[in-house]
């Protein structure tokens, strides 16, 4: 996450250490001078925003356009004989959980703002407004790996140190990314900015750590100490305020008017001047308690300085987990097999994370937190609970509960939700049994996790690229007590899966949306969150469906979906949505006929047509419209858009105690929970007994306070 303020200081006040270069020309010169193929190590997480460019981001992601941008970028670099190795983040280290939480809540403010703009029929401005589409981080590694053939690695936590070590060990020409830590690491000489990169010309800015050290009159090996005394991932700048004020003689008028921190152009030179008064680094490291007394007024906190400095020490002599490995892993235990495939970016980032006993993470997404639609994190939590049971059977030390850090309406992110693994009705296989078992076991487990009756359908006869999206739609409509989508919304989604427009990038570009619908944005985010969860399930089952058929560009484009959504909302019939093509109409009917018989019965007040015309229901087909959303509860309708100053006061009562509150009255309660008043799936399926709730009861739920008439509703697991 970098050194706060260092990059802006470089760009604004250190022209000698931050200057324009052309990556292509640098690579050509490097090849002439050294005779080596130029290698650039890419921080993939830093590059997604730049590579996504001006594509529509609010409607659910434009995948073919995004792939086209990445291919153009790749061709521009390979034209100069540049080889790319791309790294992506794994899970967030727990020491950075507070920072992760803070950023998720800041993201929430942006989301609320964007929905406010959309609902007022105003346009989102490119350059001013942007939010990473749901699933972009999950599936970008597969674009580089499967479509471009690059070496792609997923780390066990954040990737910045792995990038620096790999670049140093393999003599990379440079690093491409946007993290000020790369200025501190003693790694590849060239550190190129992705934010300033012109993708057509390859012009960008290069940050020069040697020049920075000269400007500040310190040595390069003192840069890690500079980072620690400014504030970094280990030592918060807030913990250094007293040191900055007293030891560096920084008066309060030096502080920024919006926060209690001095600006970088004043702070960094003063910290560097202080470092100049200290002994050389090899001596100083033996005197860290004395330094801690000055910095923290506490010698006992010397370990923070030691940890902060050690964070930048690269291990290039030890074993390399990213080197080429044999394909034969038959003699390895399951944990090692999963680790190797995790690093090779085959499995996504959740499977190995959960096996290691770490938390599941779900970031802030483009969901309308004032609507009655559920969050994708909540909607797919029962699916994850079944996955956890499979993984639980492969963990020797036990996996009693899985902590989940999920952003959804009402979540304070003060502590994780604890989720109990849930057994499949016929018994859950272990991960070893799945990975070493036959295809039938993998298929059956995948379908059982989605819905117990899915095995009885003809879903396996569908084209491979349609099985995953239809299964997601089946889950959304059939798993909960009420379908999440309205009938015409389901029509729009299936039409988008089958649309010939989605196959043609030029047609997608030419498609003009008359407006943006806020509910459609939320529905698209739920679907994409579902796809990420389904990829997690497929990886657990060792891919009964090949991963090339489980990626969004195989069946999804957010702009195309939005186009069909608007048409369906205006009353377009199925023939119109199928573009009057018999083959599309036939497939559409097959898909819908697979789902409809297993949907829960409608609400008593709704008219249920008895004729086959029920396939053609539209939002105007009934005089009395009702929401099929999973959380439609008239007596607990959500409030309006929350105040930006209170991002966690959303559709349910704010959790002021920081405990996991009672789930009972939340308008966003997942109806699959026994506490949410769940009902059987319908005639097609009857559960023999109510499933055990996967949500752990907290001590707060048992306390006298929780029985107060003003108690907070229990936070739903996500």
FENWO-V665346 format. One record per backbone hydrogen bond with DSSP energy under -1.0 kcal/mol. CO is the residue of the C=O (numbers start at 0). NH is the residue of the N-H. If there is no record, write none. Layout:
BEGIN
CO_NH / CO_NH
END
This chain:
BEGIN
2_5 / 4_8 / 5_9 / 6_10 / 7_11 / 8_12 / 9_13 / 13_16 / 16_207 / 18_205 / 20_203 / 21_25 / 22_26 / 23_27 / 24_28 / 25_29 / 26_30 / 27_31 / 28_32 / 29_33 / 30_34 / 37_82 / 38_172 / 38_173 / 39_84 / 40_175 / 41_43 / 41_86 / 46_50 / 47_51 / 48_52 / 51_54 / 60_557 / 61_65 / 62_66 / 63_67 / 64_68 / 65_69 / 66_70 / 67_71 / 68_72 / 69_73 / 70_74 / 71_75 / 72_76 / 73_77 / 74_78 / 76_79 / 76_81 / 77_80 / 82_39 / 84_41 / 85_152 / 86_43 / 87_154 / 92_95 / 93_96 / 95_99 / 96_100 / 97_101 / 98_102 / 99_103 / 100_104 / 101_105 / 102_106 / 103_107 / 104_108 / 105_109 / 106_110 / 107_111 / 108_112 / 109_113 / 110_114 / 111_115 / 112_116 / 113_117 / 114_118 / 115_119 / 116_121 / 117_120 / 124_128 / 132_135 / 134_138 / 135_139 / 139_143 / 140_144 / 141_145 / 142_146 / 142_147 / 143_149 / 150_85 / 152_87 / 155_90 / 156_89 / 158_162 / 159_163 / 160_164 / 161_165 / 162_166 / 163_167 / 164_168 / 165_169 / 166_171 / 172_189 / 173_40 / 174_191 / 175_42 / 176_193 / 178_181 / 179_182 / 180_184 / 184_186 / 189_174 / 190_206 / 191_176 / 193_196 / 197_201 / 201_22 / 202_197 / 203_20 / 204_192 / 205_18 / 207_211 / 208_212 / 209_213 / 210_214 / 211_215 / 212_217 / 218_221 / 219_222 / 221_225 / 222_226 / 223_227 / 224_228 / 225_229 / 226_230 / 230_3 / 234_231 / 236_239 / 239_243 / 240_244 / 241_245 / 242_247 / 243_249 / 250_253 / 251_254 / 253_262 / 258_260 / 260_255 / 262_265 / 262_266 / 263_267 / 265_269 / 266_270 / 267_271 / 268_272 / 269_273 / 270_274 / 271_275 / 273_276 / 274_277 / 279_283 / 280_284 / 282_285 / 283_286 / 286_290 / 287_291 / 288_292 / 289_293 / 290_294 / 291_295 / 291_297 / 297_300 / 298_301 / 300_303 / 301_305 / 302_306 / 303_307 / 304_308 / 305_309 / 306_310 / 308_311 / 309_312 / 319_322 / 328_331 / 332_336 / 333_337 / 334_338 / 335_339 / 336_340 / 337_341 / 338_342 / 339_343 / 340_345 / 341_344 / 342_153 / 349_353 / 350_354 / 351_355 / 352_357 / 353_356 / 359_404 / 361_406 / 364_366 / 366_368 / 367_370 / 374_378 / 375_379 / 377_380 / 379_383 / 380_384 / 381_385 / 382_386 / 383_387 / 384_388 / 384_421 / 385_389 / 386_390 / 387_391 / 388_392 / 390_393 / 391_394 / 394_397 / 401_418 / 402_359 / 403_416 / 404_361 / 407_410 / 416_403 / 417_695 / 418_401 / 423_426 / 429_433 / 430_434 / 431_435 / 437_441 / 438_442 / 439_443 / 440_444 / 441_445 / 442_446 / 443_447 / 444_448 / 445_449 / 446_450 / 450_453 / 452_455 / 453_456 / 457_460 / 458_461 / 462_465 / 465_469 / 466_470 / 467_471 / 468_472 / 469_473 / 470_474 / 471_475 / 472_476 / 473_477 / 474_478 / 475_483 / 485_489 / 486_490 / 487_491 / 488_492 / 489_493 / 490_494 / 491_495 / 492_496 / 493_497 / 500_503 / 503_507 / 504_508 / 505_509 / 516_520 / 517_521 / 518_522 / 519_523 / 520_524 / 521_525 / 522_526 / 523_527 / 524_528 / 525_529 / 526_530 / 527_531 / 528_532 / 529_533 / 530_534 / 531_535 / 532_536 / 533_537 / 534_538 / 535_539 / 536_540 / 537_542 / 538_541 / 545_548 / 546_549 / 550_553 / 551_554 / 551_555 / 556_560 / 557_561 / 558_562 / 559_563 / 560_564 / 561_565 / 562_566 / 563_567 / 564_568 / 565_569 / 566_571 / 567_570 / 572_576 / 573_577 / 574_579 / 575_578 / 577_580 / 580_584 / 581_585 / 582_586 / 583_587 / 584_588 / 585_589 / 586_590 / 587_591 / 588_592 / 589_593 / 590_594 / 591_595 / 594_597 / 595_598 / 602_605 / 610_613 / 611_614 / 612_615 / 613_616 / 617_620 / 628_631 / 632_635 / 633_636 / 642_645 / 645_648 / 647_649 / 653_655 / 661_713 / 662_665 / 665_668 / 669_672 / 672_675 / 673_676 / 681_684 / 693_419 / 703_706 / 704_707 / 707_710 / 711_661
END
